């Protein structure tokens, strides 16, 4: 009965258009009434305690780093480096989009920031070169969701807090799966574009390539600093976020000199607004998470899924399918915050590595960012490119299927995550 009340309130308020954070609070309140423990002070206490978490400071600083990166010229230089490498080959701008997406993913951790920046930089070039623009927009949208997988990743921070899993291990475990996602859409782009007669750019001279890479080397140093620092325990994920923001600010203002002092107010304001949304969501989810524990919903779920727990791969398959379906109608952050506390006790009961589960779960959630009707990254690409959503969805299918294939590949072969993780955490 408690499960039905919680899910009924959750879906009902969402259908009415109530914002997700308020929906979580209202669903939690309904559960309190049903359990006979309603107390407004408990709601306020859990709401505040949910957001009052040192680890969550990583989220605003990574958001701020993304703002500094885009405004300070780091994103543009990454695209220029990719153009020098592969821009001259057949369909080169598509390869540029994916390579730039992989590199930018290691800087910001935000799918929306990376997707918007890549669309603004590359779609005009692709349109001028007579590429299939809706297909290119779909490619950029799929490339943008690599950002939540390759460290630094804001969704990994949120999952780590909600599920009580090591964020450092999540970061390190996400490197190989993120690269695999990039390689999968590179292969899909090759398949769909190999027969297209597209305009190619002239091969740049060696001197221009050298200058481009010397100019962009400052952008490439940041992911090295973060990964090496996490690997050797120099700093925590929260401290890594501060380092990333400070580094992007320094490079943008004093090396590239494209970030002006007058721009800082708007960049801080933008990052602050995004942080407020995330923190309110986290606080609301923690109210529901506490009540889920009190009502022993995980124990009830273990009873319902008892048959699947004996076959971990079948359980993971079911979780991925359910997450992909939910992702079509709910954004990534609330999905993680709602499902992670419910599923983690079941994951442990099934003997599944929590870090491995976190990586696959976040990857499945990331795909929800580009699946209609809610997909925020898909909507962002359509807005930047002034394209109808329907046409972009049609062009996106080959790349979307490739990324879904990678997720199921990890379900079948967990060692693709666990072996690199064991090597990096020695």
Secondary structure, DSSP 8 states (H G I E B T S, - for coil): -HHHHHHHHHHHHHHTT--HHHHHHHHHHHHHHHHT---HHHHHHHHHHHH--GGGHHHHHHHHHHHHHHHTTHHHHHHHHHHHHHTTSTTHHHHHHHHHHHHHHHHH--HHHHHHHHHHHHHHHHHHTT--HHHHHHHHHHHHTTTTTSSS-HHHHHHHHHHT--HHHHHHHHHHHHHHHHHHHHHHHHHHHTT----------HHHHHHHHHHHHHHHHHHHHHHHHHHTTSS-HHHHHHHHHHHHHHIIIIIS--S-GGGHHHHHHHHHHHHHHHHHHHHHHHHHHHHHHHTTHHHHHHHHTHHHHTSHHHHHHHHHHHHHHHHTTS-HHHHHHHHHHHHHHHHHHTT--HHHHHHHHHHHHHHGGGSTTT-HHHHHHHHHHT--HHHHHHHHHHHHHHHHHHHHHHHH-THHHHHHHHHHT-
